[in-house]
Amino acid sequence: MRVLGIIDSQNDCGVALMEDSKIVSAINEERITRKKLVGGFPKESIKVFTKPDIIAVSGFCTPPIFARFFRNLQKAEYDVRKKKNTKWIKKLSDFAQGKLKIQTSKPNSWFGILEKPLIKPVIRRDLPKNLKNTKIIVYDHHLCHAAGAYYTQEKDQVLAVTADGCGDGVSFTINVCKDRNIKRIHEINAKNSHGWFYGLITMALGFQWHKHEGKVTGLAARGTASNVKINFPFVTKNGSTYYKGSHMPNDIKKMIKHYSREDVAAWVQKGLENHVTRVVKYWVQKTGLRNIVLSGGLFANVKLNELIFELPEVDTVYVFPHMGDGGLALGACLLTTRSKPGNLKTPYIGPSYNDDEILAELEKSGLKYKKYTNIEKTIAKLLSKGKVIARFNGAMEYGPRALGNRSILYQTNDKTVNDWLNKKLERTEFMPFPPATLWEKRHKCYKNLKEQNTQQNT
Ligand SMILES: [Fe+2]
């Protein structure tokens, strides 16, 4: 059975393909269109795959589905993104993005119930002609996040924690995974979302919501949380967390206006870490499950993941390589096949090109090139000489991280690299570059390493 997974969402849409219980490939639209985190129907990436027997779709954020159902509202949503908004378009877009008070709080609320019959026609309408009559199954958003995390790692029994801004009216779930089943034992609704609040702060700091949260995490390293004399607007007790602040962007802007961007970033990061680790700790203690798998956009936050791993109650942590909504297409596939955990052996499951195809493109472009027999040795030599390398190798990584196959490489002993390389790449000056370390050399490179038992994915 060939299963095509689709995530058609506000950001980072994409597709994945499984054949029986084997993951064949997965890709997100941004990699083809070169528009970062592009949303909507994945009309380019769907062309990469041949005809499936069944289509598995992940649910997305509830309010926008109504906008998507009516073409004009859908357009309104995109016009606002391009800042071409008039007053009435802004209102419709607010509705589409859930900023008006009709926001749902539970997937089985009346909004959730209305959403389900609307997803299929919205998806079917955009499918290519040859797929129009294929059977479609729709799954809950956070269930797809949990499936991505559970079925792609190796352990049979784990605690799956999912967290994001909002998906199908929910922002946080706790799931007991065992015998190929995922059982949700707790959820936190969207209005108490840490991801949402982090997004509001992202916007108040002048960045783009749903896109630049990573910049806030980067900026946090340069600030001091205690300089911000505002009570963090969350209360966490009994494994739940409650938001006590405003959801309106202007209120958030006013609240932080006396503080520096760096300090506010440090404050929101610290608050997030405190509250989310407390929720995870509670459920680890309650269930006795010490092996954690994480998925959802909130777990793109590497500092938060590190602190979860450092909890004394936690033995191992696995983060699904495509933790954001872009990974939901594969999650939907995995729910359909319900294959044994452990079927993602590598994150390199994107498109690949053989030497002949690459050579043909080089010839066509007229670029100068040279073929090396031992390219790795050549790269190592160039790195040691302080050269910057753009590496294009094998299949593309799945997920937001550049893991060596589509990466820019540079030596790690130049402290000024952030200033000049970020400028060349048109990245924000404070964004860090992650180190790549040989597993065998890890103790030489890092202090106080806590060992994972089996997996090499921290
Ligand atoms: Fe999500």
Residues whose N, C-alpha, C, O or C-beta is under 5 A from the ligand:
A	BS01	LIG	D164 C166 G167 G297 D325
